[in-house]
Amino acid sequence: MSKSADLAFHLIAQQRKVLPRARLDSALEQATKKGVPLEELLFDAGNLGVEDLEKIISIRERHGRACAACGEKTYLLPGDTPKKPCERCGGALLAP
């Protein structure tokens, strides 16, 4: 999973107040260290139910853009522009 995917998930979960911010911050740090997606870490630990997980992923997907070069997805975060390059290869992101 990409860094932007975890950051977007973290931001949406924080906005929806599904967990306290400190807990989300800690989980993000753990997910990064372990190299696993944040949503996987939270779900497997029992911190998120299926309904919250699906809703957050659904919201996050609205902000995902596929790369024209490599096909991988980069998620736009607040302050990013649609001209943001792919976080994996630097290619141009496609419109949704």
N, CA, C and O atoms as a GROMACS GRO file, in nm:
protein
  384
    1MET      N    1   0.085  -0.117   0.000
    1MET     CA    2   0.000   0.000   0.000
    1MET      C    3   0.090   0.123   0.000
    1MET      O    4   0.200   0.123   0.054
    2SER      N    5   0.039   0.225  -0.061
    2SER     CA    6   0.118   0.348  -0.074
    2SER      C    7   0.110   0.434   0.052
    2SER      O    8   0.020   0.423   0.134
    3LYS      N    9   0.209   0.520   0.062
    3LYS     CA   10   0.211   0.615   0.175
    3LYS      C   11   0.087   0.704   0.172
    3LYS      O   12   0.027   0.730   0.277
    4SER      N   13   0.049   0.751   0.053
    4SER     CA   14  -0.068   0.839   0.044
    4SER      C   15  -0.196   0.765   0.083
    4SER      O   16  -0.288   0.826   0.136
    5ALA      N   17  -0.202   0.634   0.058
    5ALA     CA   18  -0.320   0.556   0.098
    5ALA      C   19  -0.334   0.554   0.249
    5ALA      O   20  -0.444   0.574   0.302
    6ASP      N   21  -0.223   0.530   0.319
    6ASP     CA   22  -0.227   0.529   0.465
    6ASP      C   23  -0.258   0.668   0.521
    6ASP      O   24  -0.336   0.681   0.616
    7LEU      N   25  -0.198   0.770   0.463
    7LEU     CA   26  -0.224   0.907   0.512
    7LEU      C   27  -0.369   0.946   0.488
    7LEU      O   28  -0.431   1.009   0.575
    8ALA      N   29  -0.424   0.911   0.372
    8ALA     CA   30  -0.564   0.942   0.343
    8ALA      C   31  -0.656   0.866   0.439
    8ALA      O   32  -0.753   0.922   0.490
    9PHE      N   33  -0.627   0.738   0.463
    9PHE     CA   34  -0.708   0.658   0.554
    9PHE      C   35  -0.704   0.719   0.694
    9PHE      O   36  -0.808   0.732   0.760
   10HIS      N   37  -0.586   0.757   0.739
   10HIS     CA   38  -0.566   0.819   0.870
   10HIS      C   39  -0.650   0.947   0.881
   10HIS      O   40  -0.719   0.968   0.981
   11LEU      N   41  -0.642   1.030   0.780
   11LEU     CA   42  -0.714   1.159   0.782
   11LEU      C   43  -0.865   1.138   0.786
   11LEU      O   44  -0.935   1.203   0.864
   12ILE      N   45  -0.915   1.048   0.704
   12ILE     CA   46  -1.060   1.022   0.700
   12ILE      C   47  -1.106   0.960   0.832
   12ILE      O   48  -1.210   0.999   0.884
   13ALA      N   49  -1.031   0.865   0.885
   13ALA     CA   50  -1.067   0.803   1.013
   13ALA      C   51  -1.068   0.907   1.124
   13ALA      O   52  -1.153   0.904   1.213
   14GLN      N   53  -0.973   0.998   1.119
   14GLN     CA   54  -0.966   1.105   1.219
   14GLN      C   55  -1.089   1.197   1.207
   14GLN      O   56  -1.150   1.232   1.308
   15GLN      N   57  -1.123   1.234   1.085
   15GLN     CA   58  -1.238   1.322   1.063
   15GLN      C   59  -1.368   1.256   1.105
   15GLN      O   60  -1.459   1.323   1.154
   16ARG      N   61  -1.378   1.126   1.086
   16ARG     CA   62  -1.499   1.052   1.123
   16ARG      C   63  -1.500   1.014   1.271
   16ARG      O   64  -1.599   0.962   1.322
   17LYS      N   65  -1.388   1.040   1.340
   17LYS     CA   66  -1.375   1.015   1.484
   17LYS      C   67  -1.402   0.870   1.521
   17LYS      O   68  -1.471   0.841   1.619
   18VAL      N   69  -1.347   0.779   1.440
   18VAL     CA   70  -1.366   0.637   1.469
   18VAL      C   71  -1.273   0.590   1.580
   18VAL      O   72  -1.301   0.491   1.647
   19LEU      N   73  -1.162   0.660   1.599
   19LEU     CA   74  -1.067   0.632   1.706
   19LEU      C   75  -1.004   0.764   1.750
   19LEU      O   76  -1.002   0.860   1.673
   20PRO      N   77  -0.954   0.770   1.872
   20PRO     CA   78  -0.883   0.891   1.915
   20PRO      C   79  -0.760   0.916   1.827
   20PRO      O   80  -0.698   0.821   1.778
   21ARG      N   81  -0.726   1.041   1.809
   21ARG     CA   82  -0.614   1.077   1.720
   21ARG      C   83  -0.483   1.011   1.764
   21ARG      O   84  -0.408   0.963   1.679
   22ALA      N   85  -0.457   1.009   1.893
   22ALA     CA   86  -0.331   0.949   1.941
   22ALA      C   87  -0.324   0.802   1.901
   22ALA      O   88  -0.217   0.752   1.866
   23ARG      N   89  -0.435   0.734   1.907
   23ARG     CA   90  -0.438   0.592   1.870
   23ARG      C   91  -0.416   0.575   1.720
   23ARG      O   92  -0.344   0.484   1.677
   24LEU      N   93  -0.477   0.663   1.640
   24LEU     CA   94  -0.456   0.660   1.495
   24LEU      C   95  -0.311   0.690   1.460
   24LEU      O   96  -0.252   0.625   1.374
   25ASP      N   97  -0.254   0.790   1.526
   25ASP     CA   98  -0.114   0.826   1.503
   25ASP      C   99  -0.021   0.708   1.533
   25ASP      O  100   0.069   0.678   1.455
   26SER      N  101  -0.045   0.643   1.645
   26SER     CA  102   0.036   0.528   1.684
   26SER      C  103   0.020   0.414   1.584
   26SER      O  104   0.119   0.350   1.546
   27ALA      N  105  -0.102   0.390   1.539
   27ALA     CA  106  -0.127   0.283   1.443
   27ALA      C  107  -0.059   0.314   1.309
   27ALA      O  108  -0.006   0.224   1.244
   28LEU      N  109  -0.061   0.440   1.268
   28LEU     CA  110   0.005   0.479   1.144
   28LEU      C  111   0.155   0.453   1.154
   28LEU      O  112   0.216   0.403   1.060
   29GLU      N  113   0.213   0.487   1.267
   29GLU     CA  114   0.356   0.464   1.289
   29GLU      C  115   0.388   0.314   1.284
   29GLU      O  116   0.486   0.273   1.223
   30GLN      N  117   0.304   0.234   1.350
   30GLN     CA  118   0.324   0.088   1.351
   30GLN      C  119   0.310   0.030   1.211
   30GLN      O  120   0.390  -0.054   1.170
   31ALA      N  121   0.208   0.074   1.138
   31ALA     CA  122   0.185   0.023   1.003
   31ALA      C  123   0.303   0.055   0.912
   31ALA      O  124   0.345  -0.028   0.831
   32THR      N  125   0.357   0.176   0.927
   32THR     CA  126   0.472   0.216   0.847
   32THR      C  127   0.593   0.129   0.880
   32THR      O  128   0.662   0.083   0.789
   33LYS      N  129   0.618   0.107   1.007
   33LYS     CA  130   0.732   0.024   1.049
   33LYS      C  131   0.718  -0.120   1.002
   33LYS      O  132   0.816  -0.182   0.960
   34LYS      N  133   0.597  -0.173   1.008
   34LYS     CA  134   0.573  -0.312   0.970
   34LYS      C  135   0.556  -0.330   0.819
   34LYS      O  136   0.564  -0.441   0.767
   35GLY      N  137   0.532  -0.219   0.749
   35GLY     CA  138   0.512  -0.228   0.605
   35GLY      C  139   0.377  -0.287   0.566
   35GLY      O  140   0.364  -0.353   0.463
   36VAL      N  141   0.277  -0.263   0.650
   36VAL     CA  142   0.142  -0.313   0.621
   36VAL      C  143   0.047  -0.194   0.608
   36VAL      O  144   0.072  -0.088   0.664
   37PRO      N  145  -0.062  -0.212   0.533
   37PRO     CA  146  -0.160  -0.103   0.521
   37PRO      C  147  -0.222  -0.069   0.657
   37PRO      O  148  -0.248  -0.158   0.739
   38LEU      N  149  -0.244   0.059   0.680
   38LEU     CA  150  -0.303   0.105   0.806
   38LEU      C  151  -0.436   0.038   0.833
   38LEU      O  152  -0.463  -0.005   0.945
   39GLU      N  153  -0.521   0.028   0.730
   39GLU     CA  154  -0.653  -0.030   0.753
   39GLU      C  155  -0.644  -0.176   0.793
   39GLU      O  156  -0.725  -0.224   0.873
   40GLU      N  157  -0.546  -0.248   0.740
   40GLU     CA  158  -0.526  -0.388   0.777
   40GLU      C  159  -0.485  -0.398   0.924
   40GLU      O  160  -0.538  -0.481   0.998
   41LEU      N  161  -0.392  -0.316   0.964
   41LEU     CA  162  -0.345  -0.317   1.103
   41LEU      C  163  -0.460  -0.287   1.199
   41LEU      O  164  -0.476  -0.357   1.299
   42LEU      N  165  -0.538  -0.184   1.170
   42LEU     CA  166  -0.649  -0.146   1.258
   42LEU      C  167  -0.759  -0.252   1.262
   42LEU      O  168  -0.813  -0.282   1.368
   43PHE      N  169  -0.791  -0.309   1.147
   43PHE     CA  170  -0.897  -0.410   1.141
   43PHE      C  171  -0.853  -0.538   1.212
   43PHE      O  172  -0.927  -0.594   1.293
   44ASP      N  173  -0.732  -0.584   1.182
   44ASP     CA  174  -0.683  -0.708   1.243
   44ASP      C  175  -0.671  -0.698   1.394
   44ASP      O  176  -0.686  -0.797   1.465
   45ALA      N  177  -0.644  -0.577   1.445
   45ALA     CA  178  -0.632  -0.556   1.589
   45ALA      C  179  -0.769  -0.538   1.656
   45ALA      O  180  -0.778  -0.526   1.778
   46GLY      N  181  -0.875  -0.536   1.575
   46GLY     CA  182  -1.009  -0.520   1.630
   46GLY      C  183  -1.044  -0.376   1.661
   46GLY      O  184  -1.141  -0.351   1.734
   47ASN      N  185  -0.969  -0.282   1.608
   47ASN     CA  186  -0.995  -0.140   1.634
   47ASN      C  187  -1.099  -0.080   1.540
   47ASN      O  188  -1.152   0.028   1.568
   48LEU      N  189  -1.129  -0.149   1.430
   48LEU     CA  190  -1.228  -0.101   1.334
   48LEU      C  191  -1.322  -0.214   1.297
   48LEU      O  192  -1.279  -0.327   1.276
   49GLY      N  193  -1.450  -0.182   1.289
   49GLY     CA  194  -1.547  -0.278   1.242
   49GLY      C  195  -1.555  -0.274   1.090
   49GLY      O  196  -1.501  -0.183   1.027
   50VAL      N  197  -1.621  -0.372   1.033
   50VAL     CA  198  -1.633  -0.382   0.887
   50VAL      C  199  -1.702  -0.259   0.829
   50VAL      O  200  -1.659  -0.207   0.726
   51GLU      N  201  -1.805  -0.212   0.894
   51GLU     CA  202  -1.880  -0.097   0.842
   51GLU      C  203  -1.792   0.028   0.834
   51GLU      O  204  -1.790   0.096   0.731
   52ASP      N  205  -1.721   0.058   0.941
   52ASP     CA  206  -1.632   0.175   0.940
   52ASP      C  207  -1.520   0.157   0.836
   52ASP      O  208  -1.487   0.250   0.763
   53LEU      N  209  -1.464   0.038   0.831
   53LEU     CA  210  -1.357   0.010   0.736
   53LEU      C  211  -1.403   0.033   0.593
   53LEU      O  212  -1.336   0.101   0.516
   54GLU      N  213  -1.518  -0.022   0.557
   54GLU     CA  214  -1.570  -0.008   0.422
   54GLU      C  215  -1.603   0.138   0.389
   54GLU      O  216  -1.576   0.183   0.277
   55LYS      N  217  -1.659   0.209   0.483
   55LYS     CA  218  -1.694   0.349   0.459
   55LYS      C  219  -1.570   0.434   0.436
   55LYS      O  220  -1.567   0.516   0.344
   56ILE      N  221  -1.468   0.416   0.518
   56ILE     CA  222  -1.344   0.494   0.504
   56ILE      C  223  -1.277   0.463   0.371
   56ILE      O  224  -1.230   0.553   0.302
   57ILE      N  225  -1.271   0.335   0.334
   57ILE     CA  226  -1.211   0.298   0.207
   57ILE      C  227  -1.289   0.358   0.091
   57ILE      O  228  -1.231   0.404  -0.007
   58SER      N  229  -1.422   0.356   0.101
   58SER     CA  230  -1.506   0.414  -0.004
   58SER      C  231  -1.479   0.564  -0.021
   58SER      O  232  -1.469   0.613  -0.134
   59ILE      N  233  -1.467   0.634   0.088
   59ILE     CA  234  -1.436   0.778   0.082
   59ILE      C  235  -1.296   0.799   0.024
   59ILE      O  236  -1.277   0.886  -0.062
   60ARG      N  237  -1.201   0.720   0.069
   60ARG     CA  238  -1.064   0.734   0.021
   60ARG      C  239  -1.055   0.712  -0.130
   60ARG      O  240  -0.980   0.783  -0.198
   61GLU      N  241  -1.128   0.617  -0.181
   61GLU     CA  242  -1.122   0.585  -0.324
   61GLU      C  243  -1.162   0.704  -0.412
   61GLU      O  244  -1.116   0.715  -0.525
   62ARG      N  245  -1.245   0.791  -0.361
   62ARG     CA  246  -1.284   0.911  -0.438
   62ARG      C  247  -1.165   1.002  -0.464
   62ARG      O  248  -1.168   1.085  -0.555
   63HIS      N  249  -1.060   0.988  -0.385
   63HIS     CA  250  -0.943   1.074  -0.396
   63HIS      C  251  -0.823   1.004  -0.462
   63HIS      O  252  -0.716   1.063  -0.475
   64GLY      N  253  -0.843   0.880  -0.504
   64GLY     CA  254  -0.736   0.805  -0.568
   64GLY      C  255  -0.728   0.836  -0.717
   64GLY      O  256  -0.830   0.853  -0.784
   65ARG      N  257  -0.607   0.843  -0.768
   65ARG     CA  258  -0.583   0.868  -0.910
   65ARG      C  259  -0.483   0.765  -0.960
   65ARG      O  260  -0.377   0.748  -0.900
   66ALA      N  261  -0.516   0.697  -1.069
   66ALA     CA  262  -0.425   0.600  -1.128
   66ALA      C  263  -0.317   0.674  -1.207
   66ALA      O  264  -0.340   0.781  -1.262
   67CYS      N  265  -0.200   0.615  -1.211
   67CYS     CA  266  -0.086   0.671  -1.285
   67CYS      C  267  -0.095   0.626  -1.430
   67CYS      O  268  -0.120   0.509  -1.459
   68ALA      N  269  -0.075   0.720  -1.521
   68ALA     CA  270  -0.076   0.688  -1.664
   68ALA      C  271   0.042   0.599  -1.702
   68ALA      O  272   0.032   0.522  -1.798
   69ALA      N  273   0.151   0.607  -1.630
   69ALA     CA  274   0.272   0.532  -1.664
   69ALA      C  275   0.274   0.392  -1.602
   69ALA      O  276   0.293   0.293  -1.672
   70CYS      N  277   0.255   0.384  -1.469
   70CYS     CA  278   0.271   0.254  -1.402
   70CYS      C  279   0.139   0.191  -1.359
   70CYS      O  280   0.135   0.073  -1.324
   71GLY      N  281   0.030   0.269  -1.361
   71GLY     CA  282  -0.101   0.216  -1.324
   71GLY      C  283  -0.129   0.213  -1.175
   71GLY      O  284  -0.241   0.184  -1.134
   72GLU      N  285  -0.028   0.240  -1.093
   72GLU     CA  286  -0.048   0.241  -0.947
   72GLU      C  287  -0.131   0.362  -0.906
   72GLU      O  288  -0.140   0.461  -0.978
   73LYS      N  289  -0.192   0.353  -0.789
   73LYS     CA  290  -0.279   0.459  -0.741
   73LYS      C  291  -0.208   0.547  -0.640
   73LYS      O  292  -0.141   0.498  -0.549
   74THR      N  293  -0.225   0.678  -0.656
   74THR     CA  294  -0.180   0.778  -0.560
   74THR      C  295  -0.305   0.849  -0.510
   74THR      O  296  -0.394   0.880  -0.589
   75TYR      N  297  -0.312   0.875  -0.382
   75TYR     CA  298  -0.429   0.943  -0.324
   75TYR      C  299  -0.396   1.088  -0.300
   75TYR      O  300  -0.294   1.122  -0.239
   76LEU      N  301  -0.484   1.175  -0.348
   76LEU     CA  302  -0.466   1.318  -0.327
   76LEU      C  303  -0.506   1.353  -0.185
   76LEU      O  304  -0.611   1.310  -0.136
   77LEU      N  305  -0.423   1.429  -0.121
   77LEU     CA  306  -0.445   1.472   0.017
   77LEU      C  307  -0.479   1.620   0.016
   77LEU      O  308  -0.455   1.688  -0.084
   78PRO      N  309  -0.533   1.673   0.125
   78PRO     CA  310  -0.562   1.816   0.129
   78PRO      C  311  -0.438   1.897   0.092
   78PRO      O  312  -0.329   1.872   0.144
   79GLY      N  313  -0.456   1.992   0.003
   79GLY     CA  314  -0.346   2.076  -0.041
   79GLY      C  315  -0.280   2.025  -0.169
   79GLY      O  316  -0.206   2.100  -0.234
   80ASP      N  317  -0.304   1.899  -0.206
   80ASP     CA  318  -0.250   1.846  -0.330
   80ASP      C  319  -0.333   1.898  -0.447
   80ASP      O  320  -0.452   1.926  -0.434
   81THR      N  321  -0.268   1.911  -0.560
   81THR     CA  322  -0.339   1.949  -0.682
   81THR      C  323  -0.351   1.827  -0.772
   81THR      O  324  -0.276   1.731  -0.755
   82PRO      N  325  -0.443   1.830  -0.867
   82PRO     CA  326  -0.455   1.717  -0.960
   82PRO      C  327  -0.328   1.695  -1.043
   82PRO      O  328  -0.314   1.590  -1.106
   83LYS      N  329  -0.238   1.790  -1.044
   83LYS     CA  330  -0.112   1.777  -1.118
   83LYS      C  331  -0.003   1.708  -1.036
   83LYS      O  332   0.110   1.693  -1.082
   84LYS      N  333  -0.036   1.667  -0.916
   84LYS     CA  334   0.060   1.593  -0.832
   84LYS      C  335   0.108   1.471  -0.909
   84LYS      O  336   0.027   1.402  -0.972
   85PRO      N  337   0.238   1.441  -0.906
   85PRO     CA  338   0.288   1.323  -0.978
   85PRO      C  339   0.264   1.195  -0.898
   85PRO      O  340   0.238   1.197  -0.778
   86CYS      N  341   0.273   1.085  -0.967
   86CYS     CA  342   0.262   0.953  -0.904
   86CYS      C  343   0.369   0.940  -0.798
   86CYS      O  344   0.484   0.977  -0.821
   87GLU      N  345   0.332   0.890  -0.681
   87GLU     CA  346   0.429   0.877  -0.573
   87GLU      C  347   0.525   0.760  -0.595
   87GLU      O  348   0.626   0.750  -0.526
   88ARG      N  349   0.495   0.672  -0.689
   88ARG     CA  350   0.583   0.558  -0.715
   88ARG      C  351   0.683   0.585  -0.826
   88ARG      O  352   0.802   0.557  -0.813
   89CYS      N  353   0.633   0.642  -0.939
   89CYS     CA  354   0.722   0.657  -1.054
   89CYS      C  355   0.737   0.801  -1.104
   89CYS      O  356   0.819   0.828  -1.191
   90GLY      N  357   0.656   0.893  -1.049
   90GLY     CA  358   0.663   1.031  -1.092
   90GLY      C  359   0.580   1.061  -1.216
   90GLY      O  360   0.582   1.173  -1.266
   91GLY      N  361   0.508   0.960  -1.266
   91GLY     CA  362   0.425   0.979  -1.385
   91GLY      C  363   0.304   1.067  -1.359
   91GLY      O  364   0.274   1.103  -1.245
   92ALA      N  365   0.236   1.101  -1.466
   92ALA     CA  366   0.114   1.184  -1.457
   92ALA      C  367  -0.002   1.102  -1.406
   92ALA      O  368  -0.020   0.986  -1.444
   93LEU      N  369  -0.082   1.163  -1.320
   93LEU     CA  370  -0.201   1.096  -1.268
   93LEU      C  371  -0.318   1.124  -1.360
   93LEU      O  372  -0.333   1.234  -1.412
   94LEU      N  373  -0.400   1.023  -1.380
   94LEU     CA  374  -0.518   1.035  -1.466
   94LEU      C  375  -0.634   1.097  -1.389
   94LEU      O  376  -0.642   1.085  -1.266
   95ALA      N  377  -0.722   1.162  -1.462
   95ALA     CA  378  -0.844   1.217  -1.400
   95ALA      C  379  -0.929   1.101  -1.352
   95ALA      O  380  -0.920   0.991  -1.406
   96PRO      N  381  -1.013   1.124  -1.252
   96PRO     CA  382  -1.096   1.014  -1.201
   96PRO      C  383  -1.195   0.963  -1.306
   96PRO      O  384  -1.272   0.871  -1.279
   0.00000   0.00000   0.00000
